[in-house]
Amino acid sequence: MRWILHVFVPALLSVAILLNFQKQAINYFLMCFFRDVGRIKARNRRLQNVHALVGASNVSGWDILLRREDPLAGVDFDAAGHHGDRSTFTMQELAEYGDGLNGRPILLSIFGMVYDVSAGQKFYGPEGKYHMFAGKDVTRALSKGCKTPDCLVRDTGGLAEKHIAEGKRWLSFFQLHDKYSFVGRLEGDRESWLDKLVDSTVDGRS
């Protein structure tokens, strides 16, 4: 009987862990799929204004779904106030004023950019599936598809290129969303690749 416990209990635990991992992978896949559907819809609406996504009009919906496009191509951060008069938040301020409780807005940050996602109350509010994102920097969490506290930190160290690519798609999603607005950025140095992207976009128009 004892050998059965030694063989089957570890086997059952392994199966449970595998099923949980597969469930998380499926959930993240669906999350990314609906994110990209949202990006396609936002892109199509913005393309009605030929100046909204300069250089991105040759990208098809299939390119986006199959992840063959540069998610930030043609995204104009300057037009959204990236260099304008916006708030600068510390991590503590983001947590205190962006938690969505007691009438406060729901704020989150990705790659140092802070967005008001209060319109997504059903997703990010106290009862929402992603309530843990409110008032947090979600760069690492969304890049890796992780919702645990150790992923909800302002740290991109060790992220693989594929993770950064996913993070860029999320940044594109929030930047182009019709109901979410860019309200400021986190205190401290921004991600160097984002600075270079913005600078090159601005230089290209000057």
Buried (B, 14 or more C-beta within 10 A) or exposed (E): EEEEEEEEEEEEEEEEEEEEEEEEEEEBEEBBEEBBEBBBBBBEEBBEEEEBBBEBEEBEBEBBBEEEBBBBBBBBBEEBEBEEEBEEBEBEBBBEBBBBEEEBBBBBBBBBBBBBBBBBBEBBBEEBEBBBBBBBBBBBBBBBBBBEEEBBBBEBEEBEEEBBBBBBBBBBBBBBBEEBBBBBBBEEEBBEEBEEBBEEBBEEEE
